Amino acid sequence: MPVPPPDPDAVRKIADGYQLGLSPTEAEAYQPFVAGLLASWDAVEELYAETAPKAPERAWQRPADEDNPYNAWYVTTELAGAPEGPLAGRTVAIKDNITVAGLPMMNGSKTVEGFVPTRDATVVSRVLAAGATITGKAVCEDLCFSGGSHTARTGPVRNPWDESRTTGGSSSGNAALLAGGLVDLAIGGDQGGSVRMPAAFSGIVGHKPTHGLVPYTGAFPIEQTIDHLGPMARTVTDTALLLSVLAGRDGYDPRQPADLAVRDYLAALDQPADGLRVGVVAEGFGRENSEAGVDATVRAALDILAGAGLSVEDVSIPWHNHGAKIWDVIATEGAAAQMVDANGYGMNWQGLYDPELIEHYGNQWRAAPHEFSKTVQLVLLTAGYASGLGRNKHYAMARNLATQLRRAYDEALDRFDVLVLPTMPISATVIPGPDAPLDEVLGRALEMIGNTCPTDVTGHPACSVPAGLTDGRPVGMMIVGKHFDDSTVLRVAHAFERAVGGFPAPPGVSVSAGHQA
């Protein structure tokens, strides 16, 4: 649709907004030049329309409550992939911040509801080409900004281990579907721990790859320096299998290095892990809100690793305690600028954009900004105040400090093959009620991220595996590795899984073991 040319009054209002000091006569003089330049906007729209994809006809349904255990599905479908491939016969859930062409996408939020993508995300194309069947879009938290599972506008996602408790977020639906045995594999997103936190709370495996290893193309961005997509499954073997399918350059995502090399992560599990050096991050334990049972469970899991022939030794990384503060600034000011002010994508980067999503979401949130979740409102209030005072200088400071944080982990990883700590300091908490006060809503959304969010800032690979139970609730153990050495992280995770004889399922849930190496 052609861009309507502005009249002189519209030009004057824009000039006033920028405080250009134009007189009415000067604004009127500019009007024909502005109108003439806008002809290029019309030309670009016409050219784009010639090649823009159209949404395919794909059947889907919004499941009835009785067909939606744990409230974990947003929509269900049956998209069969290639007849053969490494994922043939496997079912996959796609987090609802990832585009599947022809299927509605809500990203947990009223501000996105009603959008139907025209393109498959790269990770979606890859699992279909590998033979998987996509069985639905899994509920995620509102704009993915919560570590709890109570913020999605479709209602809380319930933990199969105890349905009164959180699954963790923001890949909440993925975790519930996997733990409940309703799907074989899932693809989640992680900007502060959103693959690993629900994995830990729900007793499954979640791997945040090295930043840039898996293309983010087609997923709703939060902040491009911390955006990750990663595999989730019930076993390490399935996680490695899925990562092998997802990893690699797609040519559209500038987060990915030009010389990116990938491995067969499933085959790497065949390499023995005995003799690998494990550094136990002291600062990951005994945090302000740490539960004694969580710390003890992870320490016991480390004893099992030592018994399996790995070298286990404590290491202090004082910068780990600064990581969450650095993340706070980047994720707050960065998300406000990119995810909200710039309609998700922003500008000035050489990636594949989604113009239709940008327009839909940009119009929708501006029409009803009160629909933002409490967590996003907190982001906007804080970022608006801080950036208004500092003009985003604190964001710049935090990004510079991120190099020192990364160096601190790298120095420890010069001595050790992997680092280990609790995924979260706590086990799954009770889901807040519908009328819960603000402090409870925000507290349950953000209280658990202290150990996970630093590696989103630094980009190191990190995998959460079930370490055991405390008071009947799963505890996650997080394994962190060198950049693009995801295979060693998964080898250590696999060594632990084999040593304990596999990971348990929730009471009353019967699941197949998945692929075993």
C-alpha positions in Angstrom: 0.0 0.0 0.0 1.5 3.4 -1.0 2.8 5.6 1.8 0.5 8.6 1.9 2.5 11.8 1.5 2.5 14.1 4.6 0.8 17.5 4.5 2.7 20.5 5.8 1.1 20.2 9.2 2.4 16.6 9.5 5.9 17.7 8.6 5.8 20.4 11.2 4.7 18.0 13.9 7.6 15.7 13.1 10.0 18.7 13.2 8.6 19.6 16.6 9.1 16.1 17.8 12.8 16.3 17.0 12.9 19.9 18.2 14.3 21.1 14.9 13.0 24.6 15.5 11.4 24.9 12.0 8.9 27.7 11.4 5.6 26.8 9.7 7.0 28.3 6.5 10.1 26.2 6.7 8.2 23.0 7.4 5.9 23.8 4.4 9.0 24.2 2.2 10.3 20.8 3.2 7.0 19.0 2.4 7.4 18.4 -1.3 10.9 17.0 -0.8 9.7 14.6 1.9 6.8 13.5 -0.3 9.2 13.0 -3.3 11.6 10.9 -1.3 8.8 8.7 0.0 8.4 7.4 -3.6 11.3 5.0 -2.8 9.3 3.5 0.0 6.6 2.7 -2.4 9.0 1.2 -4.9 10.6 -1.0 -2.2 7.1 -2.3 -1.1 6.3 -3.2 -4.7 9.6 -5.0 -5.2 9.2 -6.9 -1.9 5.7 -8.0 -2.8 7.1 -9.7 -5.9 9.2 -12.1 -3.9 7.6 -12.2 -0.5 6.5 -15.7 0.6 2.9 -16.7 1.1 1.8 -18.7 4.2 1.1 -22.3 3.2 -2.1 -24.1 4.1 -1.3 -26.2 7.1 -3.9 -27.7 9.4 -3.8 -26.9 13.1 -6.1 -26.7 16.1 -6.2 -25.0 19.4 -6.6 -28.0 21.7 -9.5 -28.3 24.2 -8.5 -28.2 27.9 -9.0 -32.0 28.2 -6.6 -32.5 25.3 -4.0 -30.1 26.6 -2.2 -31.7 29.6 -0.3 -29.1 31.7 -1.7 -26.3 29.5 1.5 -26.8 27.5 0.3 -26.6 23.9 -0.6 -23.4 22.2 -1.7 -25.1 19.0 -1.3 -28.7 17.8 -0.7 -30.0 14.3 0.8 -32.9 12.4 3.6 -31.6 10.0 5.4 -34.6 8.6 8.9 -34.1 7.5 11.1 -36.0 5.0 10.4 -39.7 4.8 13.9 -40.5 5.9 16.5 -38.8 8.1 18.1 -38.8 11.5 14.9 -37.6 13.1 12.5 -39.9 11.2 9.8 -41.2 13.5 10.4 -38.5 16.2 8.0 -35.9 17.3 9.1 -32.3 17.9 7.5 -29.4 19.8 8.4 -25.9 18.7 8.5 -23.1 21.2 5.9 -20.5 20.2 8.5 -17.7 19.7 9.7 -19.6 16.6 7.9 -19.2 13.3 6.2 -22.2 11.6 4.7 -20.9 8.4 0.9 -21.1 8.3 0.6 -21.8 12.1 -0.4 -19.0 14.4 2.2 -17.5 16.6 1.5 -15.7 19.9 4.9 -15.7 21.7 2.8 -16.0 24.9 1.6 -12.4 24.5 -1.5 -10.4 23.5 0.9 -8.1 21.7 1.7 -10.8 19.1 -1.6 -12.8 19.1 -3.2 -13.2 15.7 0.1 -13.3 13.7 0.5 -16.0 11.1 4.1 -16.4 9.8 4.8 -16.8 6.1 8.3 -18.4 6.6 9.6 -21.4 8.5 12.4 -20.6 10.9 15.7 -22.2 9.8 15.5 -24.7 12.7 12.0 -25.7 11.6 13.2 -26.3 8.1 16.1 -28.4 9.4 14.0 -30.7 11.6 11.5 -31.3 8.8 14.3 -32.0 6.4 15.7 -34.5 9.0 12.5 -36.5 9.0 10.8 -35.2 12.2 7.1 -34.6 12.6 6.2 -31.3 14.2 3.2 -31.9 16.5 2.6 -28.4 17.7 3.7 -25.0 19.0 4.4 -25.1 22.8 3.3 -22.3 25.1 6.1 -19.9 26.1 6.1 -17.1 28.5 4.9 -13.6 27.6 7.5 -12.3 25.1 9.7 -14.9 26.7 10.6 -12.6 29.6 10.1 -14.9 32.6 11.9 -17.7 34.3 8.6 -18.9 35.8 5.7 -20.5 33.9 3.0 -18.2 35.1 3.1 -15.2 32.7 1.8 -16.7 29.4 -1.5 -15.1 28.4 -2.9 -18.6 27.8 -2.5 -19.4 31.5 0.2 -21.1 33.7 2.0 -24.1 32.4 2.0 -26.8 35.1 4.9 -29.1 36.1 4.3 -32.8 35.5 6.2 -33.5 38.8 3.7 -31.4 40.7 1.0 -29.5 38.9 0.8 -26.9 41.5 4.4 -25.8 40.7 6.2 -24.0 37.9 7.9 -25.8 35.0 10.2 -22.8 34.7 10.3 -20.5 31.7 10.4 -19.2 29.2 10.4 -22.5 27.3 7.8 -23.7 29.7 5.5 -25.7 27.4 8.5 -27.6 25.9 9.6 -28.7 29.3 6.1 -29.9 30.4 5.5 -31.8 27.2 8.9 -33.6 27.4 8.6 -34.4 31.1 5.1 -35.6 30.6 6.1 -37.9 27.8 3.9 -36.2 25.1 6.7 -35.4 22.7 10.2 -36.7 21.9 12.1 -33.5 21.2 11.7 -29.8 21.5 13.4 -26.6 20.4 13.6 -23.8 22.9 15.0 -20.3 23.2 17.4 -19.0 25.8 18.3 -15.3 26.6 18.6 -15.6 30.4 18.3 -19.4 30.9 15.0 -20.2 29.2 16.1 -23.6 27.9 18.0 -24.6 31.0 15.7 -23.3 33.7 12.6 -25.3 32.6 14.8 -28.3 32.0 16.1 -28.1 35.6 12.7 -27.6 37.1 11.1 -30.3 35.0 13.8 -33.1 35.1 14.8 -33.1 31.5 17.9 -32.1 29.5 18.3 -28.6 28.0 21.3 -27.3 26.1 22.1 -23.7 25.4 24.6 -23.9 22.5 27.5 -21.5 22.0 26.1 -18.2 20.8 25.8 -18.4 17.0 26.1 -22.1 16.7 22.4 -22.5 16.0 20.8 -19.9 13.6 18.3 -17.7 15.3 16.6 -16.9 12.0 12.9 -16.9 12.3 12.7 -16.7 16.1 11.3 -13.6 17.8 14.3 -11.6 19.0 14.8 -10.1 22.4 18.4 -8.8 22.2 20.7 -10.1 19.5 23.8 -10.3 21.7 22.0 -12.8 24.0 19.6 -14.6 21.7 20.0 -18.4 21.5 18.0 -21.4 20.3 18.7 -24.8 21.6 17.6 -28.4 21.9 15.6 -30.0 24.7 15.0 -33.7 25.3 14.6 -36.4 27.9 18.1 -37.8 27.3 21.5 -36.4 26.5 21.7 -38.6 23.4 18.5 -37.1 22.0 19.8 -33.6 22.8 23.0 -34.3 21.0 21.2 -35.7 18.0 18.9 -32.7 17.7 21.9 -30.3 18.1 23.6 -32.1 15.2 20.5 -31.3 13.0 20.1 -27.7 14.2 23.8 -26.4 14.2 25.5 -24.7 11.3 25.4 -21.4 9.3 22.3 -20.5 7.4 23.7 -17.4 5.7 20.9 -15.2 7.2 22.0 -14.7 10.9 24.8 -12.3 11.6 25.1 -13.8 15.1 26.9 -16.7 13.4 30.6 -16.4 12.6 31.7 -16.7 9.0 34.1 -19.6 9.7 31.6 -21.6 11.9 32.5 -25.3 12.0 30.1 -27.9 13.5 30.6 -31.5 14.7 28.5 -34.6 14.8 27.5 -34.1 18.4 25.9 -37.5 18.6 29.0 -39.3 17.4 31.1 -37.3 19.9 29.3 -39.0 22.8 31.2 -42.2 21.9 34.4 -40.6 23.1 35.1 -41.6 26.7 34.9 -38.8 29.3 37.1 -40.3 31.9 40.1 -38.1 32.6 38.2 -34.9 31.7 38.8 -32.1 34.2 35.7 -30.6 35.9 36.0 -27.3 37.7 33.2 -26.8 40.3 32.3 -23.1 40.4 32.3 -22.2 44.1 30.2 -19.0 43.5 27.4 -21.1 42.0 26.7 -22.6 45.4 25.5 -20.9 48.6 23.9 -18.0 46.9 21.5 -15.7 48.8 18.5 -17.8 47.9 20.2 -21.2 47.5 18.3 -24.2 48.9 20.5 -26.5 50.9 18.9 -29.5 49.2 19.7 -28.2 45.7 23.4 -27.6 46.6 23.6 -31.0 48.2 22.1 -32.8 45.2 24.5 -31.2 42.8 27.5 -32.0 45.1 26.3 -35.6 45.2 26.1 -35.6 41.4 29.7 -34.4 41.3 30.8 -37.3 43.4 29.2 -39.6 40.8 31.2 -37.9 38.1 34.3 -38.3 40.1 33.4 -42.0 40.5 33.0 -42.2 36.7 36.7 -41.3 36.3 36.5 -37.5 35.8 38.8 -35.2 37.7 36.7 -32.9 40.0 38.1 -29.9 41.7 36.7 -26.6 43.1 37.5 -23.3 41.4 36.6 -19.8 42.3 35.4 -17.3 39.6 34.5 -14.1 41.5 33.3 -12.5 38.3 30.4 -15.0 38.3 28.8 -13.0 41.0 28.9 -9.9 38.7 27.3 -11.8 35.8 23.7 -11.3 36.7 24.2 -7.5 37.2 25.8 -7.2 33.8 23.0 -9.2 32.3 20.4 -7.0 34.0 21.6 -4.0 32.2 22.0 -5.7 28.8 18.7 -7.5 28.9 16.8 -4.5 30.2 18.1 -1.6 28.1 18.8 -3.9 25.2 15.4 -5.5 25.2 13.6 -2.2 25.6 15.4 -0.8 22.6 15.2 -3.8 20.3 12.3 -5.9 21.4 9.9 -3.0 22.1 11.0 0.3 20.7 12.3 -1.3 17.5 9.5 -3.8 17.2 11.6 -6.9 17.8 14.2 -6.6 15.1 15.7 -3.2 15.2 17.9 -1.9 12.4 21.5 -1.8 11.4 22.2 -5.6 11.1 22.6 -7.8 8.1 20.1 -10.5 8.9 16.8 -11.8 7.5 14.0 -9.6 8.7 10.3 -10.5 9.1 8.5 -7.3 7.9 5.1 -8.8 8.5 5.8 -9.6 12.1 7.4 -6.2 12.7 4.3 -4.4 11.4 1.8 -6.7 13.2 3.5 -6.6 16.6 4.5 -2.9 16.3 1.0 -1.8 15.6 -0.5 -4.2 18.1 1.6 -3.2 21.1 1.2 0.5 20.4 -2.6 0.0 20.2 -2.7 -1.6 23.6 0.6 -1.2 25.5 -1.2 -2.1 28.8 -1.2 -5.6 27.5 2.5 -6.0 28.2 3.2 -8.5 31.0 4.3 -7.3 34.4 7.9 -8.4 33.7 8.0 -6.5 30.4 6.5 -3.5 32.1 9.3 -3.6 34.7 11.8 -3.7 31.8 10.3 -0.7 30.1 10.0 1.4 33.3 13.6 0.6 34.3 15.1 1.1 30.9 13.1 4.2 30.2 14.4 5.8 33.4 18.0 4.6 33.1 18.5 5.3 29.4 16.8 8.7 29.8 19.5 9.7 32.3 22.5 8.0 30.8 21.6 7.8 27.1 22.4 4.0 27.2 25.9 4.6 28.5 25.3 1.8 31.1 24.4 -0.6 28.3 27.7 0.3 26.6 29.5 -0.2 29.9 27.9 -3.6 30.5 28.8 -4.8 27.0 32.4 -3.8 27.6 32.3 -5.6 31.0 31.0 -8.7 29.2 34.4 -9.2 27.7 35.9 -9.4 31.2 33.2 -11.7 32.4 33.9 -13.9 29.4 37.6 -13.8 30.1 37.1 -14.9 33.7 35.3 -18.1 32.5 37.9 -18.6 29.8 40.7 -18.4 32.3 39.0 -21.1 34.4 38.4 -23.2 31.3 42.2 -23.0 30.5 42.6 -25.2 33.6 39.4 -27.3 33.2 37.6 -29.0 30.3 34.2 -27.9 31.7 32.8 -26.0 34.6 29.9 -27.3 36.8 27.4 -25.6 39.1 23.7 -25.8 40.0 21.5 -24.7 37.1 19.4 -22.8 39.6 19.8 -22.2 43.3 16.2 -23.3 44.0 13.7 -26.1 43.0 10.3 -25.5 41.4 8.2 -23.0 43.4 4.4 -22.9 43.6 2.7 -21.1 40.7 1.4 -17.7 41.8 -2.4 -17.4 41.8 -4.3 -15.2 39.4 -4.6 -12.4 41.9 -1.0 -12.6 43.2 0.6 -9.3 44.2 3.2 -7.7 42.0 6.1 -8.7 44.3 5.1 -12.4 44.0 4.6 -12.2 40.2 7.9 -10.6 39.6 9.7 -12.6 42.2 8.6 -16.0 40.8 9.7 -14.8 37.3 13.2 -13.6 38.1 14.4 -15.2 41.3 16.2 -18.2 39.7 18.3 -16.8 36.9 21.6 -15.9 38.8 23.6 -18.9 37.6 22.2 -19.2 34.1 22.1 -15.6 32.7 25.9 -14.9 32.8 26.5 -17.5 30.0 23.9 -15.8 27.8 26.1 -12.7 28.1 29.3 -14.5 27.4 28.0 -17.0 24.9 29.5 -20.1 26.4 27.7 -23.4 25.8 25.8 -24.7 28.9 23.7 -27.8 29.4 21.4 -28.6 32.3 21.0 -32.3 33.2 18.9 -33.8 36.0 21.2 -34.1 39.0 18.6 -35.8 41.3 15.7 -34.9 43.5 15.2 -32.7 46.5 11.9 -33.2 48.4 10.6 -35.0 45.3 11.4 -32.1 42.9 14.0 -32.2 40.2 17.4 -30.4 40.5 19.5 -29.4 37.5 23.3 -29.5 37.2 24.7 -27.1 34.7 27.8 -28.0 32.6 29.6 -25.1 30.9 32.2 -25.4 28.2 34.6 -23.5 26.0 33.2 -21.6 23.0 32.1 -24.0 20.2 33.2 -27.0 22.3 29.6 -28.1 22.8 30.7 -31.7 22.2 32.7 -31.8 25.4 29.8 -30.4 27.4 27.6 -33.1 26.1 30.2 -35.8 26.7 30.3 -34.9 30.4 26.5 -34.8 30.5 26.3 -38.2 28.9 28.9 -39.6 31.3 26.8 -38.6 34.2 23.6 -39.9 32.6 25.2 -43.3 32.0 26.7 -43.4 35.6 23.2 -42.9 37.1 21.5 -45.3 34.7 19.3 -42.7 33.1 17.0 -39.9 34.3 13.7 -40.6 36.1 10.2 -39.6 34.9 7.5 -37.9 37.0 5.4 -40.2 39.0 2.7 -41.8 36.9 4.3 -40.8 33.6 5.5 -43.5 31.3 8.1 -42.4 28.7 10.3 -44.2 26.3 14.0 -43.9 26.9 14.7 -42.2 23.5 17.8 -43.0 21.6 20.6 -44.3 23.7 24.3 -44.4 22.7 
